[in-house]
Amino acid sequence: MTQPGKTDKLTGEISGIIVNDFDSTPFLAALDPQTSRDDSYRRVYRQISSGPYVLKSTLGLRMDVDGFAMENIDVQPSKLHLFEMFNMPQDKWAAPTSAQTRERMEKVAGFYDGIRIGKAEIGKTSIGTPQGTGKINAIRYRQGEFAIEGVDAPSPQGQFKMERFALKSFSMPNFMRWASGLSNPGQPPSPDQMLGLFRVLEGAEIKGVVAPHNTARQPITVDTISLNWGQLVGSIPSKANLVVKMVTPTDPTNPALQPLIVAGVDKLAIDLDLGAAWTESSGAFALTPATLDLGNLARAQLSVALAKVPRDLFTTMDRLEAMDQLAQVETGVIELSLRDRGVVDLVVAQFARMQNVSRDAARSAIVAMIRAQGEKIAASNLDAKVAVDALAGFVETSGQTLSIRLTPLGKLPVLQLMDVLDQEPIIALAQFRIEASTGL
């Protein structure tokens, strides 16, 4: 163990190891000064596989694995610095400094750079602990994708299950180099260091999760959470896509969700599709379309266009410089559509309970308040009244779709719009031509 005076004993059994087509020549080339600069990849093993194996610990840990297999293992002699690997100074009790940790991880990462594996798989695994037994159907690596499949494990709140978790374009050497940059005890990683993770991976995916909720009786179920990114500018992706399909119970301890619970909504079905991309040639940034589907409540779509987004905005880490770059960005067309699938009736029912009136009376009162507010707004912005009237009609008849389109009347810097929105939202709307409509 890493703590002085504390020990553990680990024992294991393995039944059979099979090696097919072994060639020691690449390893010998790495040790030979005449050939150790060879940058080509040479195959060492066609396949390595094993039968079942068991690991046991005196602390109560037990791991049973059906077996593992690796295929097409190649090495690059110029990267296999074997003597450096085996001669790293070690003191089993002394904690390494951050510089020593980075040096060791860099050497190990360099060693992994010289190894290429076509595919690898660990079979069914059972991990027994004093708290319970967890199971994993398979751990796979193939063509840059690292995946864990079929997880079934205990947790303090209940059983956790996951069909699949995957990292895309995963590279162990790059991951170790990124992690070594974070090893600075006593100091939190800088934003630039954390953003370096985007260079290590190109995406992640989770499927088929059933997890216990902290307070609700029903579990959280995840069909898919998928995040992909690319077209890096510096450390920041200029293109990304997020997909979320899940069902989560409404938390009975959350005051903000009490209206949903009172209305009998005990869970929320979330279907989110969000895409964003920046085009360097034009400087245009588009969020198109961001779709949020809340099951039997509502479905919303939002698209936002920005213009003159400079490249340096993606590479600047200094806050003041970033604000200077952001000052160049101009607001484009903003479009919003909202489809009512029950959220209007929910709001009306909540208002009726609060005012102790019928639902029809509550709906009429809400529409009257919206129209009265529209009259006030019309004094300074006639276009805004169009949107208010459309909103009143949206509430007046359930099951409609409300559509709003905002087009800037001229050059409108994003920072200026944000500042006006914070101070006078009505004045901010006056910067746009507003088009609004409703329909079934």
Buried (B, 14 or more C-beta within 10 A) or exposed (E): EEEEEEEEEEEEEEEEEEEEEEEEEBBEBBEEEEBBEBEEBBBBBBBBBBBBBBBBBEEEBEBBBBBBBBBBBBBBBBBBBEEEEEEEEEEEEEEBEBEBBBBBBBBBBBBBBBBBBBBBBBBBBBBBBEEEEBBBBBBBBEEEBBBBBBBBBEEEEEBBBBBBBBBBBBBBBBBBBBBBBBBBEEEEEEEEBBBBBBBBBBBBBBBBBBBBBEEBEEBBBBBBBBBBBBBBBBBBBBBBBBBBBBBBBBBEEEEEBBBBBEBEBEBBBBBBBBBBBBEEEEBBBBBBBBBBBBBEBBBBBBBBBBBBBBBBBBBBEEEEEBEBBBEBBBBBBBBBBBBBBBBBBBBBBBBBBEEEBEEEBBBBBBBEEBBEBBEEBBEEBEBBBBBBBBBBBBBBEBEBBBBBBBBBEEEBBBEBBEEBEEEEEEEBBBBBEBBBBBEE
